[in-house]
Amino acid sequence: DAGVTQSPTHLIKTRGQHVTLRCSPISGHKSVSWYQQVLGQGPQFIFQYYEKEERGRGNFPDRFSARQFPNYSSELNVNALLLGDSALYLCASSLGLANQPQHFGDGTRLSIL
Amino acid sequence: RKEVEQDPGPFNVPEGATVAFNCTYSNSASQSFFWYRQDCRKEPKLLMSVYSSGNEDGRFTAQLNRASQYISLLIRDSKLSDSATYLCVVTPGDSSYKLIFGSGTRLLVRP
């Protein structure tokens, strides 16, 4: 079975632009979470969606938004990009039960120039 | 204070050595605990869950001390392929789905 898939793999943007990152969860997984990982740090929680509803939001500005589709895939949108948004963006899926481990995709490496 | 704290390392050990990593967490209500492994520029991968009774998976042993809010990972007979960053992960315990990561401990196993 396919694991969590993310696209694109790499992306280069300039300040002020917006970006959309995509994620398809493991088949049968209904929960998708997004994390941001900057160099030298562990991943930081951005959003969690389950059954198309937002179930959790981390400490990120309103420039960050996300949604989940009926097929459980998800998009993360970031507007008005800043240099500090340069990071590895990770998507993780799980069955949807709380306090369970999550399985990560390869991530999208976003560079802001 | 960070929610999950780890010694960043790096731990530089010879093949065959035993190495231990420690992690502390600040929220006494944390419910679930995991160790993830992350190779350079790759995604985190679940290594093992950590249970109160302690658990072992081959060369890896994880321990949890709830009273001290302390988690450990022991790797026996280190292999070159164990070189990676090890991330300590907890859940907040409020029926949340999010994972809270430490910054990771880097392990280098040399020939």
Backbone of each chain as ProteinMPNN parsed JSONL, in Angstrom:
{"seq_chain_A": "DAGVTQSPTHLIKTRGQHVTLRCSPISGHKSVSWYQQVLGQGPQFIFQYYEKEERGRGNFPDRFSARQFPNYSSELNVNALLLGDSALYLCASSLGLANQPQHFGDGTRLSIL", "coords_chain_A": {"N_chain_A": [[0.842, -1.198, 0.0], [0.373, 2.286, -0.661], [2.164, 4.859, 0.975], [1.908, 7.905, 2.874], [1.528, 10.529, 0.666], [3.031, 13.415, -0.709], [2.933, 16.543, -2.387], [4.226, 19.496, -4.011], [7.604, 18.089, -4.192], [9.758, 19.789, -3.84], [9.926, 23.356, -3.626], [10.24, 26.64, -4.728], [9.79, 29.917, -3.789], [9.012, 33.456, -3.773], [9.148, 36.231, -1.47], [5.988, 37.32, -0.24], [4.449, 35.933, -2.061], [2.008, 33.248, -2.543], [1.382, 29.842, -1.5], [0.463, 26.469, -2.202], [0.256, 23.393, -0.747], [0.083, 19.854, -1.061], [-1.464, 16.8, 0.051], [-1.874, 13.318, 0.341], [-3.425, 10.928, 2.276], [-2.573, 7.788, 3.916], [-4.279, 4.944, 2.676], [-7.474, 4.485, 4.002], [-6.957, 5.951, 6.252], [-8.297, 8.622, 8.076], [-7.572, 10.955, 9.2], [-5.612, 13.861, 8.915], [-2.638, 15.594, 9.486], [-0.69, 18.58, 9.677], [2.68, 19.679, 9.743], [5.388, 21.874, 10.507], [8.813, 21.967, 9.911], [11.735, 23.418, 10.808], [15.233, 23.89, 10.197], [17.245, 21.999, 12.36], [15.396, 21.777, 14.354], [12.61, 20.067, 15.938], [9.604, 18.82, 14.331], [6.859, 21.143, 14.151], [3.539, 21.464, 15.17], [0.902, 22.334, 12.989], [-1.784, 22.147, 11.853], [-4.662, 20.004, 12.295], [-6.851, 17.77, 10.755], [-9.893, 16.038, 10.655], [-12.241, 13.962, 9.251], [-12.959, 16.026, 7.519], [-13.152, 18.251, 9.112], [-11.664, 20.845, 11.038], [-9.654, 19.967, 13.686], [-7.701, 20.733, 15.326], [-5.352, 23.34, 15.971], [-2.227, 24.807, 15.622], [0.217, 27.16, 16.939], [0.288, 29.253, 14.811], [0.284, 31.932, 12.385], [-2.607, 33.595, 10.858], [-2.127, 33.528, 8.202], [-1.662, 31.018, 7.454], [-3.547, 28.303, 6.332], [-5.823, 25.566, 5.933], [-7.401, 22.679, 4.446], [-9.583, 19.825, 4.226], [-10.503, 17.274, 2.03], [-13.374, 15.404, 0.647], [-12.288, 12.897, -0.025], [-10.394, 12.59, 1.858], [-7.9, 13.635, 1.362], [-5.672, 16.479, 1.613], [-5.023, 20.02, 1.708], [-2.548, 22.481, 2.316], [-2.364, 25.863, 2.737], [-0.443, 28.772, 2.356], [-0.24, 32.151, 2.736], [1.097, 35.359, 1.643], [3.957, 34.988, 1.846], [6.814, 34.726, 3.965], [10.346, 35.145, 4.626], [10.953, 33.548, 6.787], [9.246, 31.431, 6.548], [10.449, 29.462, 5.218], [11.061, 26.092, 5.156], [10.716, 22.581, 5.978], [7.785, 21.064, 5.134], [5.604, 18.921, 6.55], [3.328, 16.292, 6.148], [1.089, 14.257, 7.909], [-0.581, 11.188, 8.494], [-3.257, 9.428, 10.134], [-5.337, 6.945, 11.715], [-7.242, 8.334, 13.036], [-7.717, 8.332, 15.675], [-7.324, 9.707, 18.919], [-4.183, 10.523, 20.485], [-2.527, 8.735, 19.167], [0.152, 7.262, 17.222], [1.502, 8.884, 14.307], [1.874, 8.771, 10.737], [4.271, 9.797, 8.488], [4.579, 11.723, 5.465], [6.984, 12.279, 2.756], [7.453, 14.959, 2.752], [7.398, 18.485, 1.855], [9.791, 20.584, 0.641], [10.177, 23.857, 1.195], [11.393, 26.808, -0.046], [12.046, 30.176, 0.479], [12.759, 33.054, -1.252]], "CA_chain_A": [[0.0, 0.0, 0.0], [1.11, 3.53, -0.708], [2.212, 5.618, 2.213], [1.454, 9.288, 2.732], [2.189, 11.166, -0.464], [2.963, 14.864, -0.683], [3.442, 17.227, -3.583], [5.429, 19.017, -4.693], [8.723, 17.706, -3.332], [10.489, 21.024, -3.581], [9.25, 24.542, -4.137], [10.931, 27.908, -4.469], [8.892, 31.058, -3.928], [9.549, 34.73, -3.286], [8.354, 36.866, -0.41], [4.718, 37.887, -0.653], [3.653, 34.993, -2.843], [1.297, 32.239, -1.765], [1.743, 28.492, -1.892], [-0.461, 25.398, -1.839], [0.903, 22.091, -0.621], [-0.938, 18.812, -1.123], [-1.174, 15.584, 0.803], [-2.839, 12.214, 0.3], [-3.119, 10.054, 3.411], [-2.596, 6.335, 3.729], [-5.63, 4.467, 2.432], [-8.164, 4.11, 5.23], [-6.725, 6.96, 7.288], [-9.216, 9.736, 7.926], [-7.004, 12.136, 9.845], [-4.401, 14.43, 8.328], [-2.047, 16.69, 10.248], [0.401, 19.282, 9.022], [3.746, 20.12, 10.63], [6.49, 22.642, 9.915], [10.1, 21.665, 10.536], [12.879, 24.233, 10.403], [16.504, 23.193, 10.392], [17.73, 21.886, 13.72], [14.284, 21.684, 15.297], [11.622, 19.043, 15.661], [8.401, 19.337, 13.66], [5.904, 21.916, 14.941], [2.175, 21.213, 14.732], [0.2, 23.466, 12.376], [-3.225, 21.85, 11.788], [-5.116, 18.629, 12.205], [-8.182, 17.621, 10.201], [-10.501, 14.719, 10.717], [-13.571, 13.993, 8.618], [-13.096, 17.333, 6.865], [-13.276, 19.323, 10.09], [-10.449, 21.182, 11.769], [-9.726, 19.467, 15.058], [-6.646, 21.333, 16.126], [-4.567, 24.368, 15.302], [-1.055, 25.201, 16.383], [0.47, 28.581, 17.102], [0.726, 29.804, 13.528], [-0.576, 33.075, 12.007], [-3.757, 33.339, 9.975], [-1.654, 33.324, 6.81], [-1.696, 29.562, 7.254], [-4.885, 27.717, 6.343], [-5.83, 24.214, 5.375], [-8.707, 22.053, 4.329], [-9.568, 18.407, 3.907], [-11.507, 16.967, 1.009], [-14.138, 14.181, 0.932], [-11.457, 11.687, -0.146], [-9.47, 12.716, 2.989], [-6.686, 14.373, 1.025], [-5.658, 17.783, 2.27], [-4.173, 21.087, 1.213], [-2.091, 23.523, 3.228], [-2.136, 27.11, 2.028], [0.259, 29.82, 3.086], [-0.276, 33.42, 2.004], [2.05, 36.421, 2.013], [5.124, 34.249, 2.335], [7.942, 35.413, 4.577], [11.571, 34.353, 4.595], [10.9, 32.589, 7.887], [8.402, 30.285, 6.211], [11.301, 28.441, 4.61], [11.044, 24.944, 6.063], [10.166, 21.325, 5.469], [6.395, 20.929, 5.553], [5.307, 17.501, 6.645], [1.951, 15.851, 6.317], [1.022, 12.967, 8.587], [-1.95, 10.656, 8.566], [-3.535, 8.411, 11.138], [-6.716, 6.447, 11.62], [-8.132, 9.364, 13.541], [-7.891, 8.217, 17.113], [-6.423, 10.595, 19.653], [-3.022, 9.96, 21.188], [-1.959, 7.653, 18.382], [1.26, 7.699, 16.366], [1.143, 9.314, 12.97], [2.798, 8.326, 9.707], [4.608, 10.997, 7.751], [5.026, 11.746, 4.084], [8.365, 12.726, 2.538], [7.531, 16.39, 2.992], [7.664, 19.471, 0.808], [10.813, 21.532, 1.09], [9.81, 25.182, 0.693], [12.429, 27.832, 0.103], [11.557, 31.522, 0.169], [13.884, 33.924, -1.61]], "C_chain_A": [[0.872, 1.241, 0.0], [1.071, 4.178, 0.658], [1.603, 6.983, 1.997], [2.231, 9.926, 1.579], [1.964, 12.67, -0.418], [3.494, 15.416, -1.999], [3.325, 18.732, -3.394], [6.509, 18.625, -3.688], [9.509, 18.931, -2.898], [9.746, 22.194, -4.219], [10.082, 25.765, -3.772], [9.966, 29.046, -4.762], [9.615, 32.317, -3.476], [8.602, 35.314, -2.241], [7.072, 37.476, -0.979], [3.845, 36.952, -1.476], [2.859, 34.063, -1.927], [1.651, 30.857, -2.311], [0.653, 27.518, -1.423], [0.284, 24.073, -1.854], [-0.186, 21.032, -0.493], [-0.487, 17.527, -0.449], [-2.286, 14.562, 0.587], [-2.492, 11.238, 1.405], [-3.043, 8.594, 2.997], [-4.054, 5.904, 3.561], [-6.267, 3.987, 3.737], [-7.952, 5.078, 6.374], [-7.612, 8.17, 7.033], [-8.677, 11.035, 8.511], [-5.726, 12.565, 9.146], [-3.931, 15.583, 9.205], [-0.912, 17.294, 9.454], [1.388, 19.776, 10.077], [4.752, 20.931, 9.816], [7.773, 22.28, 10.655], [11.175, 22.57, 9.955], [14.141, 23.513, 10.821], [16.906, 23.189, 11.855], [16.649, 21.778, 14.78], [13.412, 20.482, 14.968], [10.423, 19.646, 14.949], [7.475, 20.06, 14.636], [4.512, 21.754, 14.338], [1.529, 22.472, 14.173], [-1.308, 23.241, 12.449], [-3.457, 20.357, 11.874], [-6.553, 18.632, 11.717], [-8.634, 16.176, 10.325], [-11.903, 14.829, 10.178], [-13.92, 15.407, 8.143], [-13.277, 18.491, 7.835], [-11.931, 19.579, 10.767], [-10.607, 20.75, 13.217], [-8.642, 20.068, 15.943], [-5.854, 22.319, 15.297], [-3.41, 24.743, 16.205], [-0.89, 26.71, 16.397], [1.089, 29.17, 15.832], [-0.231, 30.927, 13.131], [-1.67, 32.674, 11.028], [-3.362, 33.209, 8.514], [-1.666, 31.843, 6.441], [-3.147, 29.089, 7.319], [-4.81, 26.343, 5.698], [-7.265, 23.761, 5.18], [-8.524, 20.576, 3.997], [-10.745, 18.111, 3.001], [-12.249, 15.668, 1.344], [-13.329, 12.899, 0.804], [-10.337, 11.678, 0.902], [-8.122, 13.327, 2.622], [-6.797, 15.777, 1.594], [-4.738, 18.745, 1.538], [-3.793, 22.01, 2.355], [-1.791, 24.743, 2.379], [-1.411, 28.095, 2.935], [0.281, 31.064, 2.207], [0.819, 34.36, 2.477], [3.315, 35.831, 2.61], [6.219, 35.167, 2.858], [9.172, 34.522, 4.498], [11.543, 33.256, 5.65], [10.001, 31.4, 7.642], [9.193, 29.182, 5.514], [11.452, 27.282, 5.584], [10.66, 23.694, 5.279], [8.747, 21.204, 6.017], [5.995, 19.46, 5.438], [3.823, 17.279, 6.841], [1.992, 14.486, 6.982], [-0.414, 12.484, 8.604], [-2.049, 9.607, 9.665], [-4.988, 7.989, 10.988], [-7.719, 7.457, 12.144], [-8.415, 9.249, 15.019], [-6.9, 9.119, 17.819], [-5.277, 9.807, 20.269], [-2.431, 8.742, 20.481], [-0.766, 8.156, 17.582], [0.733, 8.076, 14.993], [2.248, 8.913, 11.997], [3.012, 9.469, 8.73], [4.909, 10.734, 6.277], [6.443, 12.272, 3.999], [8.542, 14.212, 2.769], [7.709, 17.204, 1.73], [8.674, 20.456, 1.364], [10.542, 22.867, 0.408], [10.933, 26.158, 0.985], [11.866, 29.162, -0.344], [12.771, 32.418, -0.093], [13.53, 35.393, -1.393]], "O_chain_A": [[1.959, 1.257, 0.577], [0.091, 4.069, 1.396], [0.861, 7.192, 1.037], [3.46, 9.858, 1.539], [0.864, 13.141, -0.129], [4.376, 14.836, -2.632], [2.427, 19.2, -2.694], [6.344, 18.809, -2.483], [9.872, 19.077, -1.731], [9.036, 22.037, -5.213], [10.56, 25.896, -2.645], [9.395, 29.126, -5.849], [10.687, 32.255, -2.875], [7.432, 34.942, -2.146], [7.075, 38.068, -2.058], [2.635, 37.156, -1.577], [3.015, 34.085, -0.706], [2.15, 30.72, -3.428], [0.015, 27.723, -0.391], [0.871, 23.69, -2.866], [-1.238, 21.271, 0.1], [0.701, 17.213, -0.389], [-3.472, 14.888, 0.642], [-1.359, 10.762, 1.464], [-3.402, 8.222, 1.88], [-4.949, 6.432, 4.222], [-5.683, 3.193, 4.475], [-8.683, 5.039, 7.364], [-7.673, 8.682, 5.915], [-9.274, 12.096, 8.33], [-4.869, 11.741, 8.826], [-4.721, 16.434, 9.613], [-0.255, 16.618, 8.662], [0.997, 20.229, 11.153], [4.941, 20.712, 8.619], [7.809, 22.288, 11.886], [11.489, 22.5, 8.767], [14.121, 22.639, 11.688], [16.913, 24.229, 12.514], [16.949, 21.695, 15.971], [13.467, 19.945, 13.861], [10.246, 20.864, 14.963], [7.324, 19.653, 15.788], [4.336, 21.893, 13.128], [1.591, 23.539, 14.784], [-2.029, 24.046, 13.037], [-2.577, 19.552, 11.569], [-7.379, 19.404, 12.204], [-7.865, 15.235, 10.128], [-12.672, 15.693, 10.599], [-15.03, 15.897, 8.347], [-13.535, 19.615, 7.402], [-11.165, 18.653, 11.033], [-11.57, 21.12, 13.888], [-8.673, 19.923, 17.165], [-5.702, 22.161, 14.086], [-3.588, 24.968, 17.402], [-1.756, 27.445, 15.922], [2.265, 29.532, 15.805], [-1.409, 30.897, 13.486], [-1.663, 31.584, 10.456], [-4.18, 32.821, 7.68], [-1.678, 31.478, 5.266], [-3.882, 29.434, 8.245], [-3.846, 26.013, 5.007], [-8.208, 24.374, 5.679], [-7.462, 20.143, 3.551], [-11.842, 18.636, 3.188], [-11.817, 14.914, 2.216], [-13.649, 11.906, 1.457], [-9.433, 10.845, 0.834], [-7.28, 13.518, 3.499], [-7.872, 16.212, 2.004], [-3.805, 18.34, 0.845], [-4.598, 22.288, 3.244], [-1.042, 24.658, 1.406], [-1.726, 28.23, 4.118], [0.762, 31.029, 1.075], [1.391, 34.19, 3.554], [3.691, 36.142, 3.74], [6.51, 36.22, 2.29], [9.066, 33.307, 4.328], [12.054, 32.159, 5.425], [9.986, 30.458, 8.434], [8.667, 28.101, 5.253], [11.916, 27.468, 6.709], [10.33, 23.749, 4.095], [8.54, 21.24, 7.23], [6.049, 18.858, 4.366], [3.159, 17.986, 7.599], [2.837, 13.654, 6.651], [-1.348, 13.279, 8.716], [-1.06, 8.992, 10.063], [-5.759, 8.592, 10.241], [-8.888, 7.451, 11.76], [-9.25, 9.974, 15.56], [-5.765, 9.277, 17.37], [-5.381, 8.61, 20.536], [-1.903, 7.835, 21.122], [-0.676, 9.349, 17.291], [-0.342, 7.641, 14.578], [3.404, 8.74, 12.384], [2.054, 10.039, 8.207], [5.419, 9.679, 5.901], [7.041, 12.66, 5.003], [9.664, 14.679, 2.962], [8.11, 16.695, 0.683], [8.458, 21.078, 2.404], [10.665, 22.988, -0.811], [11.364, 26.307, 2.128], [11.276, 29.267, -1.419], [13.68, 32.522, 0.732], [14.356, 36.27, -1.642]]}, "seq_chain_B": "RKEVEQDPGPFNVPEGATVAFNCTYSNSASQSFFWYRQDCRKEPKLLMSVYSSGNEDGRFTAQLNRASQYISLLIRDSKLSDSATYLCVVTPGDSSYKLIFGSGTRLLVRP", "coords_chain_B": {"N_chain_B": [[10.038, 27.315, 29.124], [10.657, 24.409, 27.175], [8.218, 22.125, 25.868], [8.971, 19.492, 25.398], [12.063, 18.18, 26.021], [15.304, 17.502, 24.871], [18.666, 16.243, 24.865], [20.741, 17.628, 22.499], [22.988, 16.379, 21.428], [25.862, 15.942, 19.246], [25.879, 12.363, 19.732], [28.607, 10.413, 19.523], [29.575, 7.345, 18.691], [31.274, 4.122, 18.71], [30.784, 1.368, 16.439], [28.801, -1.293, 17.698], [28.604, -0.353, 20.252], [26.73, 0.527, 23.225], [24.172, 2.851, 23.612], [22.444, 5.53, 25.193], [19.574, 7.585, 25.216], [17.959, 10.417, 26.593], [14.922, 12.046, 27.617], [12.818, 14.671, 28.617], [9.555, 15.717, 29.649], [7.105, 18.322, 29.969], [4.371, 18.424, 30.565], [2.317, 16.966, 32.774], [0.005, 15.638, 32.193], [0.317, 14.362, 29.824], [-0.313, 11.794, 27.488], [0.448, 9.761, 25.628], [3.439, 8.325, 24.251], [6.298, 8.405, 22.198], [9.073, 7.279, 20.222], [10.626, 8.618, 17.453], [12.479, 8.238, 14.447], [14.69, 10.11, 12.464], [16.199, 10.468, 9.438], [18.802, 12.288, 7.716], [17.431, 15.032, 6.104], [15.1, 13.696, 5.556], [11.78, 12.273, 6.166], [10.275, 12.024, 9.469], [10.217, 8.834, 11.037], [8.253, 6.384, 12.655], [9.699, 4.832, 15.358], [9.277, 3.421, 17.784], [6.584, 2.905, 20.105], [6.166, 4.013, 23.494], [5.74, 2.484, 26.536], [4.324, 2.368, 29.844], [5.239, 0.187, 31.257], [7.606, -0.291, 30.118], [9.282, -1.248, 27.13], [10.518, -3.399, 24.537], [12.195, -3.723, 21.44], [13.798, -5.666, 19.549], [17.025, -4.554, 19.293], [16.44, -2.251, 20.596], [15.301, -0.48, 23.419], [12.756, 0.984, 25.266], [11.858, 3.217, 27.869], [9.599, 4.524, 30.307], [9.06, 6.951, 32.731], [6.68, 8.073, 34.568], [6.368, 9.504, 36.928], [8.664, 11.041, 37.139], [8.503, 12.271, 34.746], [9.881, 11.477, 32.395], [11.578, 10.013, 29.695], [13.223, 7.336, 28.071], [15.571, 5.981, 25.697], [17.243, 3.152, 24.742], [19.872, 1.893, 22.894], [21.268, -1.004, 21.84], [24.299, -2.694, 20.808], [25.161, -1.005, 18.578], [24.676, -0.108, 15.173], [26.079, 0.977, 12.028], [24.016, 1.9, 10.477], [22.279, 2.929, 12.303], [22.794, 5.554, 12.643], [21.4, 8.646, 12.893], [18.847, 11.119, 13.597], [17.147, 11.141, 16.635], [13.931, 11.486, 17.704], [12.035, 12.548, 20.388], [8.712, 12.146, 21.343], [5.546, 13.332, 22.412], [2.057, 13.161, 23.319], [-0.435, 15.644, 24.03], [-2.456, 14.909, 25.819], [-5.027, 15.805, 25.964], [-7.088, 14.684, 24.577], [-6.233, 15.38, 22.166], [-5.102, 15.4, 18.796], [-2.59, 16.065, 18.105], [0.98, 15.829, 17.802], [3.74, 16.38, 19.902], [6.941, 17.373, 19.473], [10.316, 16.8, 20.522], [13.48, 18.493, 20.029], [15.268, 16.713, 19.071], [17.851, 14.198, 19.168], [21.04, 13.741, 17.996], [22.649, 10.971, 16.579], [25.724, 9.51, 15.85], [27.231, 6.805, 14.476], [30.284, 5.285, 14.323], [32.671, 3.485, 12.265]], "CA_chain_B": [[10.524, 25.934, 29.087], [10.104, 23.635, 26.085], [7.344, 21.04, 26.301], [9.75, 18.249, 25.329], [13.468, 18.563, 25.973], [16.269, 16.437, 24.599], [20.057, 16.612, 24.643], [20.897, 17.608, 21.042], [24.137, 15.608, 20.996], [25.747, 14.561, 18.789], [26.503, 11.237, 20.389], [29.506, 9.783, 18.556], [29.912, 6.076, 19.325], [31.751, 3.101, 17.774], [29.891, 0.224, 16.178], [28.75, -2.261, 18.776], [28.421, 0.299, 21.55], [25.385, 0.768, 23.753], [23.98, 4.293, 23.805], [21.141, 5.853, 25.785], [19.081, 8.95, 25.068], [16.939, 10.783, 27.564], [13.984, 13.068, 27.198], [11.875, 15.056, 29.667], [8.38, 16.44, 29.152], [6.654, 19.23, 31.02], [2.948, 18.279, 30.847], [2.083, 15.716, 33.491], [-1.192, 14.991, 31.638], [0.651, 13.72, 28.55], [-0.901, 10.447, 27.494], [1.154, 8.777, 24.803], [4.849, 8.656, 24.105], [6.874, 7.692, 21.067], [10.354, 7.656, 19.639], [10.701, 8.63, 16.003], [13.82, 8.359, 13.895], [14.703, 10.937, 11.264], [17.456, 10.542, 8.698], [19.061, 13.623, 7.204], [16.587, 15.54, 5.025], [14.005, 12.765, 5.318], [10.671, 12.436, 7.081], [10.342, 11.212, 10.694], [9.576, 7.512, 10.967], [7.995, 5.838, 13.975], [10.615, 3.775, 15.796], [8.527, 2.61, 18.727], [5.799, 3.534, 21.151], [6.762, 3.827, 24.813], [4.69, 2.108, 27.488], [4.722, 2.542, 31.244], [5.93, -1.011, 31.732], [8.832, -0.446, 29.348], [9.117, -2.185, 26.032], [11.729, -3.713, 23.799], [12.004, -4.142, 20.056], [15.13, -6.02, 19.072], [18.131, -3.886, 19.999], [15.937, -0.994, 21.142], [14.484, -0.573, 24.626], [12.218, 2.284, 25.688], [11.349, 3.247, 29.241], [8.838, 5.711, 30.673], [8.909, 7.2, 34.158], [5.662, 9.139, 34.641], [6.569, 10.331, 38.126], [9.73, 11.992, 36.839], [8.223, 12.831, 33.42], [11.165, 11.152, 31.787], [11.506, 8.911, 28.734], [14.56, 6.978, 27.624], [15.735, 5.031, 24.598], [18.531, 2.463, 24.806], [20.214, 1.146, 21.675], [22.368, -1.945, 22.072], [25.003, -3.188, 19.627], [24.909, 0.016, 17.56], [25.062, -0.336, 13.779], [26.297, 2.196, 11.244], [22.71, 2.331, 9.974], [21.52, 3.607, 13.375], [23.11, 6.98, 12.592], [20.186, 9.394, 12.57], [18.356, 11.936, 14.707], [16.073, 10.459, 17.345], [12.979, 12.492, 18.182], [11.147, 12.164, 21.476], [7.404, 12.694, 20.974], [4.462, 13.08, 23.358], [0.767, 13.766, 23.0], [-0.746, 16.533, 25.145], [-3.327, 14.302, 26.811], [-6.336, 16.448, 26.034], [-7.794, 14.088, 23.439], [-5.752, 16.05, 20.975], [-4.487, 14.551, 17.804], [-1.283, 16.552, 17.706], [2.198, 15.297, 18.38], [4.687, 17.408, 20.329], [8.27, 16.826, 19.24], [11.541, 17.42, 20.972], [14.349, 18.943, 18.929], [16.0, 15.569, 18.544], [19.225, 13.873, 19.567], [21.74, 13.194, 16.838], [23.548, 9.85, 16.836], [26.674, 9.137, 14.8], [27.904, 5.542, 14.767], [31.474, 5.226, 13.475], [33.191, 2.106, 12.092]], "C_chain_B": [[9.862, 25.186, 27.944], [9.251, 22.504, 26.64], [8.059, 19.694, 26.337], [11.207, 18.637, 25.138], [14.354, 17.346, 25.778], [17.663, 17.037, 24.518], [20.3, 16.531, 23.135], [22.029, 16.726, 20.541], [25.096, 16.486, 20.196], [26.423, 13.559, 19.724], [27.315, 10.508, 19.308], [30.024, 8.494, 19.188], [30.446, 5.097, 18.287], [30.683, 2.046, 17.546], [29.943, -0.745, 17.352], [28.515, -1.662, 20.144], [26.947, 0.332, 21.942], [25.27, 2.259, 24.048], [22.572, 4.537, 24.32], [20.818, 7.322, 25.584], [17.991, 9.197, 26.103], [16.103, 11.929, 27.052], [13.103, 13.4, 28.402], [10.729, 15.832, 29.038], [7.75, 17.204, 30.304], [5.189, 19.011, 31.434], [2.663, 16.929, 31.497], [0.856, 14.959, 32.962], [-0.917, 14.287, 30.314], [0.252, 12.256, 28.598], [-0.063, 9.407, 26.78], [2.544, 9.285, 24.467], [5.447, 7.789, 22.997], [8.312, 8.128, 20.867], [10.222, 7.548, 18.125], [12.166, 8.746, 15.617], [13.721, 9.204, 12.629], [16.097, 10.943, 10.654], [17.569, 11.915, 8.057], [18.179, 13.947, 6.001], [15.471, 14.565, 4.625], [12.894, 13.007, 6.33], [10.893, 11.627, 8.359], [9.621, 9.885, 10.482], [9.421, 6.954, 12.375], [8.962, 4.698, 14.268], [9.876, 2.845, 16.754], [7.682, 3.48, 19.636], [6.465, 3.218, 22.49], [5.643, 3.58, 25.813], [5.243, 2.195, 28.903], [5.523, 1.362, 31.774], [7.286, -1.182, 31.053], [8.608, -1.446, 28.232], [10.385, -2.269, 25.2], [11.362, -4.141, 22.395], [13.389, -4.414, 19.485], [16.202, -5.366, 19.923], [17.695, -2.616, 20.722], [15.042, -1.25, 22.358], [14.048, 0.828, 25.033], [11.653, 2.16, 27.094], [10.619, 4.571, 29.469], [8.762, 5.79, 32.187], [7.949, 8.38, 34.308], [5.895, 10.066, 35.827], [7.62, 11.408, 37.87], [9.539, 12.675, 35.498], [9.458, 12.698, 32.535], [10.981, 9.933, 30.89], [12.929, 8.599, 28.294], [14.496, 5.998, 26.461], [17.139, 4.467, 24.703], [18.729, 1.69, 23.508], [21.43, 0.283, 21.981], [23.011, -2.334, 20.746], [24.788, -2.255, 18.422], [25.444, -0.391, 16.193], [25.297, 1.004, 13.092], [24.964, 2.783, 10.789], [21.829, 2.976, 11.05], [21.805, 5.106, 13.392], [21.907, 7.755, 12.073], [19.916, 10.351, 13.72], [17.158, 11.24, 15.328], [15.203, 11.508, 18.037], [12.077, 11.883, 19.257], [9.807, 12.873, 21.247], [6.377, 12.346, 22.033], [3.167, 13.633, 22.793], [0.312, 14.535, 24.23], [-1.71, 15.965, 26.182], [-4.673, 14.947, 26.939], [-7.227, 15.959, 24.904], [-7.398, 14.756, 22.134], [-5.117, 15.04, 20.032], [-3.05, 14.965, 17.516], [-0.175, 15.827, 18.445], [3.095, 16.474, 18.744], [6.074, 16.781, 20.293], [9.324, 17.562, 20.046], [12.377, 17.818, 19.764], [15.214, 17.836, 18.366], [17.398, 15.432, 19.119], [19.906, 13.19, 18.399], [22.719, 12.11, 17.266], [24.425, 9.594, 15.618], [27.368, 7.861, 15.24], [29.064, 5.412, 13.788], [31.984, 3.794, 13.385], [34.245, 1.756, 13.14]], "O_chain_B": [[8.652, 25.299, 27.747], [9.511, 21.987, 27.726], [7.786, 18.86, 27.2], [11.543, 19.349, 24.191], [14.183, 16.311, 26.423], [17.826, 18.2, 24.148], [20.088, 15.474, 22.541], [22.049, 16.354, 19.368], [25.146, 17.691, 20.446], [27.399, 13.871, 20.406], [26.764, 10.049, 18.307], [30.826, 8.543, 20.121], [30.116, 5.213, 17.106], [29.789, 1.861, 18.372], [31.006, -0.983, 17.926], [28.252, -2.39, 21.102], [26.053, 0.186, 21.108], [26.16, 2.854, 24.656], [21.628, 3.846, 23.937], [21.672, 8.191, 25.758], [17.211, 8.306, 26.439], [16.517, 12.682, 26.171], [12.687, 12.498, 29.129], [10.902, 16.516, 28.03], [7.844, 16.797, 31.463], [4.809, 19.378, 32.546], [2.755, 15.884, 30.853], [0.688, 13.774, 33.251], [-1.82, 13.679, 29.74], [0.447, 11.57, 29.601], [0.113, 8.294, 27.276], [2.796, 10.488, 24.407], [5.14, 6.603, 22.879], [8.713, 9.213, 21.29], [9.772, 6.535, 17.591], [12.983, 9.283, 16.365], [12.801, 9.043, 11.828], [17.06, 11.375, 11.288], [16.574, 12.617, 7.876], [18.182, 13.224, 5.005], [14.966, 14.607, 3.503], [13.031, 13.831, 7.234], [11.628, 10.64, 8.337], [8.572, 9.818, 9.842], [10.34, 7.038, 13.19], [9.035, 3.722, 13.521], [9.852, 1.63, 16.558], [8.013, 4.635, 19.903], [7.236, 2.264, 22.598], [4.71, 4.376, 25.921], [6.45, 2.108, 29.131], [6.383, 1.525, 32.639], [8.031, -2.108, 31.373], [7.827, -2.386, 28.38], [11.202, -1.349, 25.165], [10.361, -4.824, 22.175], [14.065, -3.507, 19.001], [16.278, -5.598, 21.13], [18.506, -1.976, 21.391], [14.157, -2.107, 22.335], [14.866, 1.742, 25.132], [11.055, 1.148, 27.46], [10.978, 5.6, 28.897], [8.436, 4.805, 32.85], [8.351, 9.538, 34.191], [5.65, 11.269, 35.741], [7.484, 12.543, 38.327], [10.314, 13.561, 35.138], [9.99, 13.676, 32.011], [10.326, 8.959, 31.261], [13.75, 9.506, 28.16], [13.508, 5.29, 26.268], [18.115, 5.218, 24.747], [17.86, 0.93, 23.083], [22.492, 0.793, 22.337], [22.366, -2.312, 19.697], [24.291, -2.68, 17.379], [26.535, -0.95, 16.082], [24.779, 2.034, 13.521], [24.8, 4.001, 10.723], [20.76, 3.507, 10.745], [21.119, 5.853, 14.09], [21.456, 7.54, 10.948], [20.665, 10.391, 14.696], [16.255, 10.8, 14.617], [15.681, 12.304, 18.845], [11.447, 10.845, 19.052], [9.782, 14.075, 20.985], [6.327, 11.211, 22.506], [3.18, 14.474, 21.894], [0.625, 14.143, 25.355], [-1.783, 16.474, 27.301], [-5.401, 14.688, 27.897], [-8.019, 16.719, 24.346], [-8.121, 14.706, 21.139], [-4.66, 13.973, 20.441], [-2.356, 14.285, 16.76], [-0.359, 15.296, 19.54], [3.2, 17.443, 17.992], [6.35, 15.798, 20.981], [9.25, 18.777, 20.234], [12.026, 17.517, 18.623], [15.825, 17.994, 17.309], [18.036, 16.413, 19.501], [19.417, 12.189, 17.875], [23.512, 12.298, 18.188], [23.931, 9.475, 14.497], [28.03, 7.844, 16.278], [28.864, 5.427, 12.574], [31.77, 2.988, 14.29], [34.776, 0.646, 13.135]]}, "name": "protein", "num_of_chains": 2, "seq": "DAGVTQSPTHLIKTRGQHVTLRCSPISGHKSVSWYQQVLGQGPQFIFQYYEKEERGRGNFPDRFSARQFPNYSSELNVNALLLGDSALYLCASSLGLANQPQHFGDGTRLSILRKEVEQDPGPFNVPEGATVAFNCTYSNSASQSFFWYRQDCRKEPKLLMSVYSSGNEDGRFTAQLNRASQYISLLIRDSKLSDSATYLCVVTPGDSSYKLIFGSGTRLLVRP"}
